[in-house]
Amino acid sequence: MISIPRVSTRPVQLEAPTQPKPVDAGKTPRPATDGFDPTPRDWSAFNGTQRLAQGEEGGEVGGAGAKDPVRSTVKLSKKSERAIEHMWRDNDPPLTEAEQKKIKAAFTELTEKQILQLDKSDMRIWKGQGLPPDLADLGLGVPKLTTRAAYHPGLKVLQLNPDKGAFLSDLRHELGHARDDIGDEKKATKPIAKIADADARIAAIEKNAGMMSTSSKQFATQTLDGDRKLVSAKMTIGEAREKFLARVENVQDDDLFNSGNARDGYARKSPEEFYAEAYATYHGSDTQQQARLLAYAPEMFFILQADAKANKMPVLDVKVLEDTKL
């Protein structure tokens, strides 16, 4: 049985969406790490100046106390390593050895099949402003990146800020978006750069931009009944998020689960960010944050748990998390 944690008695700040949340005395705010904008886009006149993703100001680069350990004990196969290296092939100068190691560590939370699917779809890992040369040459563009990293669905580009080093938790979060992006695609999509016709290219980007977190796909999971006991259920990620939002309506943002370096309460922002934060938290190394994920979003926790089991990935111990102080 899972007990819902105590609801904070502190007053909830009701603010306009554009206003930053006040920081409690003595606390250091976590910077935003992602520039993904779930707003529907008009692709009919897509060009190098149109905004594909809305950047948010990030915090200081690096920083003391940033949690960046690797939890996974999975060793990448040679095929997976070659596929990842192919994804970052366009970088000039090349990624540093430390950057390569950190990226590969983040990819250990994906299966070989998922990694190869991303590579076959021509996913890119690009450190720089704008897009890789062959995509930029097609007139495609993204806004200036102000955060440490961002994933662009449809284009399948994981962009790294050349002036702000990404944390491992940032990469996990962005790969959560990538997993969300390919989760409902039965096979790899044709690389955008290989589509010669401009209209067909825009149509392909639009088609490929669909996300699992906003789809009608249902997942087997577990939810809490009236007696706070876990019962089997099927629901979409959007429905899991609605239960999460209702459950945490009176809970402070800094009491919610956090993948490591995201803004407090970032999981509330949209279905896409809810999935990416939950994914990165589940596959992260902070037991307290994982306990919060289980307590506040058990439906999403067990969707991720089932996915990990099905793909023979490391799974979390529910009993340990139930005994962890929130």
Secondary structure, DSSP 8 states (H G I E B T S, - for coil): ---------S------TTS-----TT------------S----TT--TTS-SS-------SS-TT------------HHHHHHHHHHTTT-SS---HHHHHHHHHHHTTS-HHHHHHHHHTT-EEEESSS--HHHHTTT-------SSEEEETTTTEEEE-TTS---HHHHHHHHHHHHHHHTT-SS----GGG--SHHHHHHHHHHHT--GGGS---EEEEEE-TTS-EEEEEE-HHHHHHHHHHHTTTS-GGGS---SSS-TTGGGS-HHHHHHHHHHHHTSS-HHHHHHHHHH-HHHHHHHHHHHHHTT-----HHHHHTS--
